[in-house]
Amino acid sequence: MGDIAQRLAKASRDGTITTVHGGRAMVRAAQRAIEAGCEALVAAGGDGTVSGLAPVSLGSDIPLGILPLGTLNHFAKDVGIPLNLDAALEVILAGRTRTVDVGEVNGRIFLNNSSLGVYPRIVQLREQYRGKGLGKWLAALWAALAVLRRRPFMSVRIRASEQDILRRSPVVLVGNNAYETSGLAVGTRSSLNGGVLALYVMNAQARMDLLRLTWQVWRKGAAQVPELDCLLTDAATIETARPAIHAALDGEVVELRTPLQYRCRSGALRVLVP
């Protein structure tokens, strides 16, 4: 963080740098900054840090800046933030903003996606294994194998765009706008201003179906796999047999009461962009 302070001083700009541990501390620090009259909130970190600051920015109409210091930086890439620290800081100092969509489920905000089923379980187990000393990627591998051994299927009812879909699926992913599903750009979003949620539902009945469909999606692209449903909508309701379910919101696992009420909040977040 000392490098950032030096760069701000060189540009003759004032800024307060706060190092925090945990989401609650970050939110409190951001709220204090707003009360002190800050012109922008800047998330220096990965997708989790950006997602944690976004609700504070949303509630105050203070623009959100991003210094992409995480591992993957999905949101930063999709809004066009350069990954070079100097270039990203120049974007913030220039002060140009545009609005982007955010997703919401049961009052909780997400910027990239919300997922149900396999992924939240893998994240929970991964963190348990990491607590035992395993590295991040090895812990993720062991967690995935453990989850797949447990028949990770759930029954869901999805109501959206006058459709009523019943599925038994290992995974439901709700994206903030649509993802590219084939080619070199797979996993990215060409727009964050489409005003839609993209629901991806894998129609698998057994573990071998899951493995086969995952291979086909990787090899052909999701658009070429008929067992993968994709639905674009501005709002959706997802029901399960359980009164509560674990969901991953931008990688953070939370417990939500069902039914899950999803909606796209079009143009709700102001972001500092090139």
N, C-alpha and C positions, 0 to 999 in steps of 0.2 A: 504494500500500500504506500510505502515511501516514494516509489516511482511515480505514483499518481499524484501525490502531493507536490512533488517537484515539477511535474508537467503543468499542474494548475498554476503554481507560482510563476513559472516561465511565461504562461499565457496571461498573467496579471488577472486571474480570476479567483474569487473566493470560493471555498468549498470546505465542508466539514466531512471528514472521513471517520466512520464509526465501524469498528470490528465487533461483530456480535456472534453469539453461539446459540443457535436455536431460532425457530420461527417467531415465537412470541417476543423475544428480545428484539428481533429485527423490526417487527411491526411497531413496537413501542418506540424504538429509535426513529422510525419513519414518521410516526405521529408527532413526536417532539419536533422534528425538523419542519414539518408543515406548520405547526403552531408558531415556530420561530420565523416563519415567512420565507421558506426556501422557494426557489424558482423551479426546481426539478428534483425528483428522486432518482437516484442512480443505483441500479443493482449491479454490483461487481461480483460475479459468480456464474453459476450454471443455471440450467432451467429451473431448478428448485428455488433458487434465490429470486429469480425474475418472477416466478409464479407467486412467491410469497409476498412480494412488494406490490404486485398488480392490484389486489383489492384495495390497498391503501390509496394508490394513485387514482383508481376508479372513483372512490368515494369523495375525493377532494378536487378532481379535475386538474391535479398537478401532473405534468407530463412525466413519463417514465423513460429514463435513459438506461442503456445497457452497456456494460463492459464485459464481454464474453470471456470469462475466466474458467468456465466449466469444462467438462470432458466432451460433451456432444453439442451443446449450444443450439438446439434445434430451433427455438423461437427466434434467437438472434439471427440465424442464417435465413430463416423464412421472411423476416422483415428487412433483410439486406444489410444488417450491421456487419462491418468488416471485422474479421477475427484478430487482426493486428491491434494491439493495445493503443498505440499512438493514433491510428486511423479512427478507432472507435471513440477515443476521447475527443478528437476533432469533430466528430458528428455531434457529440453532446454540446460542445462549446459553440457550434454553429447555431443551435437552437431551432432547427427546422423540425416540425412535427407533422404527423398525419394520424388519423384515427384507424384503428383496426378492430375487428370483431373479437369477442371473447365468448367462451362457452360457460354455461352455468348449469349445475345440477343441485337441486334442493338447496339453493342459496349459496353454494360453493362455486368459486370461479376456477376455470382452467383455461390455459392459453394454448396448449398443444392438443391433449386428448384426455379422455376418461376411459378407463378399461375395466371390464368385469370378467371374472372367471379366473383363467390360468395366471395372468400376469400379476394381479395383486397377491396371490398366494406365493408366487415365486419371489416377489420382493420381500415379503415377510420372512420367508425361510432364508433368503440370501443374507438379510441383516443378522439373523440368528447365527448363521455359519461364520459371517465376518466377525461376530463377537467372540468366536472361538479361535480366531487367528487366521482364517483363510483369506486369501486375496479376493478382490472384488469379482474377477471373472471366474475364478475357480468356484467361489461361493455361489455364483449365479448358475453355473453348470450343475453343481450338486443339487441346488434348489429345484431346478427345472426337472431333473431326473426324479427327484422325490415327489414332486407334484404329479408328474405323469403316471407314476405308479398307483396313484390314488383315484383313478377314474375321474378326472376333473371336468365333469359335465354338469350343466345346469339347464333347467327349463325356464325359458323366458317368453313373455308376451310383450310385443312391441307395438305400440299404437302411434302412428305418425302419418301425416299427409293422407288421411282417410284410409289408411291401410291398417290391417290387424294381422300381425305376423306371429306365429307360434313356432318356436325352435327349441331343439335340445342342442346346446352348443358349449364348447369349452371356452369360447372367448367372444365377447362383444366389445368392440372399440368404437367410441364416439369421438370423432375428430372435430376440432374447431376449424371448419372449412375442409375441403376435400384434399386428400393426399394423392400424390402421384403413385401409381401402383405397378408401374413397369419401367424398364429402361434404367439408365444411369441416374435419373432423378427420383427413383423410388424412395418413398418415405419423406419427401419434401412437399411443400405446398406452394403452388404458384401464386395464390392469392389468399389474403386474410381479410378480404372485404366482400366476400360473396354472400354474406348474410345467411349462411347455412351451416348446419351440422351434417357431418357425413358419418352414417352408421354402417359399420362393417360387422357382419355376423357370419361366423363359420358354421355351416350345417354339417356337423360331424356326430356320429353315433357311438364311435369306439376309438380307442387309442390309435389303432392302425389307420383309421380314417383321418385322424388329426395329423399324424406324421405324413401320410400321403398328400393331404391337401396343403400342408405347410411346404412340402417339397415342390408341389405344382405352382403354388403362388410365387415361390422364389424363382423357379425356372421360367415360367410363362408370363407372370404378372397376374395380379388379382382379377383384372378384367376378363381373363381367359379361363377362369375357374368358376363354373356355374354353381358350385356348392358354396361359394362365398357371396352372400347378399350384400349389396351396397345401396343405401337409401339416402337421398339428400332431402333435408327438411329443415324448417326453422325451429321446430319444437317436437319433442317426443316423450312418451311415457313408457317406462320399462317396468314390468311387473315380474316378480319371482315368487316362489312358494314361501320364501322366508320373510319374516318381518323386518329384517335388516340384512345388509350385505356389505362386504368389503369392496371398495372401489379404489382404483389408483387414479389420482388426479395429478397429471404431470409428474408421475413417478412417486407421489406421496400417497400412502395407503390410509384411507379413512373409512369409518363405518357409517353407512347412511341408512336411514329408514326407507322402506319401500312403501309405495311405488316410487321410482326415481323419476323426477320431473326435470327433463332437460330442455334448455332453450338456448338459442343464439342471441346474444346481445350485440346487435349490429352497430359497429362504429363506436363502441363504448369506451375504448381505451386510447388515450393519446400517447404516442411513442415518439421519441426523438430519433429521426432517421436521416440517412444521407440525402 
